[in-house]
Amino acid sequence: MTLITIDKWGGARLCIESMKELMQLIERTNVEAFVYSMNPSFRVLILKRTPERSGYWQPVCGGVENGEKLKETVIREVFEETGIINIKSIVDLNYTFTYLETKKGKLMNMQDFCFGVEIGNVLDIELSDEHEEYKWCSYTEAKEYLNWEHNLIALEKLMEIILVFLISTVQRPVFEDLNNNVHTILRT
């Protein structure tokens, strides 16, 4: 069954629900990568597409080229869209979704795989010609800018992974304080 999803600004995308339908139609595989830093506090990078490319905010996104593994695509796309080369880690968010989108005049079935990309510090970004603006945002700010439901779900999955990591690495007295103030820490 094919469904239409509507974003908070009224934009629509078709989503494939049946795995059988999906396997018959996948024509392009993409990655979606939320670049983030924990220093000095959590910040996530979002990019605004140019008006010719619909002008919405998104994480780093791009198609897998022939023979590339997904993480190789993440590294290439992060560099191409931001100029970032020093990556601390790549986290598989274990989230994928499908949708139909027009590329070069052809309606194509897409499948996106989502990742988190940790860097050491918030940096100035060298934008590609695909984007006109960027922002380093708190979790709450990023949610206000992102259009698509699947971007928001992937961001939420990244936050869950970061919280589990933070909670598992702190000492007991600090854990109790962190548990009480976790939302404050992530929004600052």
C-alpha positions as CSV (number, residue, x, y, z in Angstrom):
1,M,0.0,0.0,0.0
2,T,1.3,3.5,-0.9
3,L,0.6,6.3,1.5
4,I,1.0,10.1,1.3
5,T,2.7,11.8,4.3
6,I,2.2,15.5,4.9
7,D,4.9,17.6,6.7
8,K,4.1,20.4,9.1
9,W,4.2,23.0,6.2
10,G,1.8,21.1,3.9
11,G,4.5,19.3,1.7
12,A,3.7,15.8,0.7
13,R,5.7,12.7,0.0
14,L,4.6,9.2,-1.0
15,C,5.6,6.4,1.3
16,I,5.8,2.7,0.5
17,E,4.4,0.5,3.2
18,S,4.6,-3.0,1.7
19,M,8.0,-4.6,1.7
20,K,7.1,-6.6,-1.4
21,E,6.2,-3.4,-3.2
22,L,9.4,-1.8,-1.9
23,M,11.7,-4.5,-3.1
24,Q,10.3,-4.2,-6.6
25,L,10.7,-0.5,-6.8
26,I,13.9,0.7,-5.1
27,E,15.7,2.7,-7.7
28,R,18.0,4.8,-5.5
29,T,19.6,4.3,-2.1
30,N,20.5,7.3,0.0
31,V,22.1,8.2,3.3
32,E,20.9,10.8,5.8
33,A,23.5,11.9,8.3
34,F,23.0,14.2,11.3
35,V,26.4,15.8,12.0
36,Y,26.7,16.7,15.7
37,S,29.2,17.8,18.4
38,M,29.1,17.4,22.1
39,N,31.6,20.1,22.7
40,P,30.9,22.4,24.5
41,S,27.3,21.1,24.5
42,F,25.1,19.1,22.1
43,R,24.7,20.8,18.7
44,V,23.4,19.3,15.5
45,L,24.0,20.6,12.0
46,I,21.1,21.3,9.6
47,L,21.4,22.6,6.1
48,K,18.9,24.7,4.1
49,R,18.5,23.6,0.5
50,T,18.6,26.3,-2.2
51,P,15.2,27.5,-3.5
52,E,15.7,25.5,-6.7
53,R,16.0,22.4,-4.5
54,S,12.8,23.2,-2.5
55,G,14.4,25.4,0.2
56,Y,13.7,23.1,3.2
57,W,16.0,22.3,6.1
58,Q,17.6,18.9,6.3
59,P,20.6,16.9,7.6
60,V,23.4,15.9,5.2
61,C,21.8,13.7,2.5
62,G,22.9,12.1,-0.6
63,G,22.9,9.1,-2.9
64,V,25.0,6.0,-2.7
65,E,27.3,5.7,-5.7
66,N,28.1,2.4,-7.5
67,G,30.2,0.1,-5.2
68,E,30.1,2.4,-2.2
69,K,29.2,1.1,1.3
70,L,26.8,3.2,3.3
71,K,29.4,4.5,5.7
72,E,31.7,5.5,2.8
73,T,28.7,7.4,1.3
74,V,28.2,9.2,4.7
75,I,31.9,10.3,4.8
76,R,31.8,11.5,1.1
77,E,28.5,13.3,1.5
78,V,29.6,15.0,4.8
79,F,32.7,16.3,3.0
80,E,30.9,17.3,-0.2
81,E,28.1,19.2,1.6
82,T,30.1,20.7,4.5
83,G,33.8,20.4,4.0
84,I,34.2,18.4,7.2
85,I,37.0,15.8,7.1
86,N,37.7,15.1,10.8
87,I,35.0,12.6,11.9
88,K,35.2,11.1,15.4
89,S,32.6,8.4,14.8
90,I,29.7,7.3,12.6
91,V,26.7,5.8,14.4
92,D,24.1,3.7,12.6
93,L,20.7,4.9,13.8
94,N,19.1,1.6,12.7
95,Y,16.4,3.5,10.9
96,T,15.5,3.4,7.2
97,F,12.5,4.7,5.3
98,T,11.2,4.7,1.7
99,Y,9.5,7.4,-0.3
100,L,8.9,8.4,-3.9
101,E,10.6,11.6,-5.2
102,T,11.2,13.1,-8.6
103,K,14.9,13.2,-9.6
104,K,15.9,14.6,-13.0
105,G,12.3,14.5,-14.2
106,K,11.7,10.9,-13.2
107,L,9.6,9.6,-10.3
108,M,11.9,7.3,-8.3
109,N,11.5,5.0,-5.3
110,M,14.1,6.0,-2.7
111,Q,15.3,4.2,0.4
112,D,17.2,6.3,3.0
113,F,19.5,4.9,5.7
114,C,20.1,7.2,8.7
115,F,23.3,7.9,10.6
116,G,24.8,10.2,13.3
117,V,28.2,11.7,12.6
118,E,30.1,12.9,15.6
119,I,32.8,15.6,15.2
120,G,35.0,17.2,17.9
121,N,33.8,20.8,17.8
122,V,31.2,23.0,16.1
123,L,32.9,24.3,12.9
124,D,32.3,26.9,10.2
125,I,30.9,25.0,7.2
126,E,31.8,25.2,3.6
127,L,28.4,24.8,1.9
128,S,28.1,23.0,-1.5
129,D,25.9,24.5,-4.2
130,E,23.0,22.4,-3.0
131,H,22.5,24.5,0.2
132,E,22.4,28.2,1.0
133,E,22.5,28.3,4.7
134,Y,23.4,26.2,7.8
135,K,22.7,26.2,11.5
136,W,24.2,24.5,14.5
137,C,21.1,23.8,16.6
138,S,20.1,22.4,20.0
139,Y,17.8,19.4,19.7
140,T,14.7,21.6,20.3
141,E,15.8,24.2,17.7
142,A,16.5,21.5,15.1
143,K,13.0,20.0,15.6
144,E,11.5,23.4,14.7
145,Y,13.3,23.7,11.4
146,L,13.0,20.1,10.0
147,N,10.2,19.5,7.6
148,W,10.0,15.8,7.2
149,E,8.6,13.3,9.7
150,H,11.5,10.9,8.9
151,N,14.1,13.5,9.6
152,L,12.5,14.1,13.0
153,I,12.3,10.3,13.7
154,A,16.0,9.9,12.8
155,L,17.0,12.9,15.0
156,E,15.0,11.3,17.9
157,K,16.8,8.0,17.4
158,L,20.2,9.9,17.5
159,M,19.1,11.6,20.8
160,E,18.1,8.2,22.3
161,I,21.6,6.8,21.5
162,I,23.4,9.8,22.9
163,L,21.3,9.6,26.1
164,V,22.0,5.9,26.6
165,F,25.7,6.6,26.1
166,L,25.7,9.6,28.5
167,I,23.8,7.7,31.2
168,S,26.0,4.6,30.9
169,T,29.3,6.5,31.2
170,V,28.6,8.8,34.3
171,Q,29.2,8.0,37.9
172,R,26.2,7.2,40.2
173,P,25.9,10.6,42.0
174,V,26.2,12.4,38.7
175,F,23.8,10.0,37.1
176,E,21.0,11.0,39.5
177,D,21.6,14.7,38.7
178,L,21.8,14.0,34.9
179,N,18.6,12.0,35.1
180,N,16.8,14.9,36.7
181,N,18.2,17.5,34.2
182,V,18.7,15.6,30.9
183,H,16.3,17.8,28.9
184,T,18.1,21.0,30.2
185,I,21.5,19.6,29.1
186,L,20.3,18.8,25.6
187,R,18.5,22.1,25.0
188,T,21.4,24.3,26.0
